[in-house]
């Protein structure tokens, strides 16, 4: 894997965590 792929994966995971936290707070 390239560094770009790793950075992209980290960004996607971070976004998913933020989204899940927002949904949990709304519930």
C-alpha positions in Angstrom: 0.0 0.0 0.0 1.1 3.6 -0.7 1.3 6.3 1.9 -1.7 8.0 0.2 -3.8 4.9 0.6 -3.0 4.7 4.4 -3.8 8.4 4.9 -7.1 8.0 2.9 -8.0 4.9 5.0 -7.3 6.8 8.3 -9.4 9.8 7.1 -12.3 7.5 6.1 -12.2 5.7 9.5 -12.0 9.0 11.3 -15.0 10.3 9.4 -17.0 7.1 10.2 -16.2 7.5 13.9 -17.4 11.1 13.9 -20.6 10.2 12.0 -21.3 7.3 14.4 -20.8 9.6 17.4 -23.2 12.2 16.0 -25.8 9.5 15.3 -25.4 8.2 18.9 -25.8 11.7 20.3 -28.9 12.3 18.2 -30.4 9.0 19.5 
